[in-house]
Amino acid sequence: MTHRLSEPDPARFGETFLPDQQPPRVHPKVLQDEFVAAAEWAARYLNELPANPVGRPMPARQRARLREGRLGREPGDLGRVLDFVRDQIAPYPTGNGHPAFFAWINSPPAPAGVVAELLASAVNATCGMGENALMDLERGTVRMLAGLAGLPDRTGGVLTSGGSMANLLALATARTWYLTRRGSADGPAYDRDHARLTVYYSAQAHMSVAKAASCIGLPAHRLRPVTTDAHDRLDPAALHAAVAADLDAGLLPFCTVSTLGTTATGAVDPLEPVTRLCRSVGMWHHADGAWGGLGAAVPALAPRYQGVGDLDSMTVDPHKTLSVPVGCGALLVPDPEHLHTAFAHQASYLAAAEPDALPWLSHSTIELTRPGTRALALWATLQHLGRDGVTDLIEHYLRLAEELRDRITAEPRLELLAGGPWPVACFRVTDTRSSDPDALQTRVARRVQENGRAYLATVAVRGSTALRACLCNYRTTTADLDLLLREVLHAADADH
Ligand SMILES: *Cc1c(COP(=O)(O)O)cnc(C)c1O
């Protein structure tokens, strides 16, 4: 007889379900055993991760099986979940748990965050409506992030699925704020004004900014990517000129997005001149700090964050800089009533119990039913690190990136193109024999990925293809830097 884990032998456990109890009921003893087995497996998986390959090719047949989407009629065993993850999911991750993974900005999960996600999903609070402990904790974690980011005490906001969602909420908030001030948030004036809105961001801004602008209804010809300087920072003079030209043409500049830590090269846009311009023409100033929003907490970076407290809103991505398990982003807004103006909608089935209750978090975002996992995973990670730990962690990344850039500069077969102040190095394999240096970098990255000992990606830097190595894994050491460069040179050798 096969042992059905969801319904253990009553003779052994002396307990049966009530006749009208429905699946997905689970016998208490089975639940306990499965949790213990899952927790033991997860801890072993995380502990043993560095000894495994960064990634491995996934057999085509298995990929097809996962995509098939066939659901059997018969109930399955609870124990199948762990078997399935162990055999079919865990061997094929993105690779971002591994210390030799240097691609994109994907962190490994902080252990405290992994534990918290399990616990929070058991509590399963919905952080959109009513009152519950996790919703207050979310308000508290938003304040913790605001404190680390150097924003004012009064700052509010919401956690989001990530930076893209936070940027979308920011642009929607800026738009409502702008049109409300002009008296054209509704009515015939709306049609006249909305069609003339323009938004500004550096040419190095993340694509999610343009995507957000498109989602709130701005066509491509109302988007203004602005020239950057030699260090990939937004050029305030170019911004000034673009805004002036649009005003002259009768358009309505409503928002500028600065980037704190550009995705490609880690640049930090100058905040103060942009805020001054925004104030003088009545624009909202949002900063996309998905990667670099917490720079004010790091003494070596803080001077570049002068004026951060005067921003109208900021995106931060705790799932990048802080290793909170994905997806955990946040939108921070020093005057949170602007968020409520954009997102508070009433409905008869959602009457608040008390008139003086705090605004629900659903009044600050698009989501109504919202997970408490973000708040608890963020809280757990932050309390495990402490304020000093956050600074130390970012400083660790900065030190490693500096080491990496030094090693690249010292290696005659490599050329450093860009990188910093956020911890990244963009570089190239130099090979005078190569007729297509861009294609060479792409081949090198692909070979490194295929060999499975390290992982990095490519990026376009000032018109050339570069190898890009990003530091955002707390387990990465200088030995991993050596490994990466060995792998890159080895992959370049394979060209001959
Ligand atoms: C990663 C990133 C985003 C997007 O964040 P997601 O969490 O991936 O949605 C936005 N802006 C910048 C600067 C980023 O680096």
PDBQT file of the ligand as one rigid body, heavy atoms in Angstrom, charges set to zero:
ROOT
HETATM    1  C1  LIG A 501      16.496  46.705 -11.096  1.00  0.00    +0.000 C 
HETATM    2  C2  LIG A 501      16.145  48.113 -11.308  1.00  0.00    +0.000 A 
HETATM    3  C3  LIG A 501      14.802  48.481 -11.467  1.00  0.00    +0.000 A 
HETATM    4  C4  LIG A 501      13.687  47.480 -11.566  1.00  0.00    +0.000 C 
HETATM    5  O1  LIG A 501      13.482  46.849 -10.339  1.00  0.00    +0.000 OA
HETATM    6  P1  LIG A 501      12.749  45.425 -10.281  1.00  0.00    +0.000 P 
HETATM    7  O2  LIG A 501      12.786  45.122  -8.829  1.00  0.00    +0.000 OA
HETATM    8  O3  LIG A 501      13.606  44.499 -11.103  1.00  0.00    +0.000 OA
HETATM    9  O4  LIG A 501      11.387  45.585 -10.836  1.00  0.00    +0.000 OA
HETATM   10  C5  LIG A 501      14.514  49.824 -11.580  1.00  0.00    +0.000 A 
HETATM   11  N1  LIG A 501      15.495  50.744 -11.539  1.00  0.00    +0.000 NA
HETATM   12  C6  LIG A 501      16.798  50.422 -11.401  1.00  0.00    +0.000 A 
HETATM   13  C7  LIG A 501      17.824  51.505 -11.365  1.00  0.00    +0.000 C 
HETATM   14  C8  LIG A 501      17.168  49.082 -11.294  1.00  0.00    +0.000 A 
HETATM   15  O5  LIG A 501      18.459  48.760 -11.176  1.00  0.00    +0.000 OA
ENDROOT
TORSDOF 0
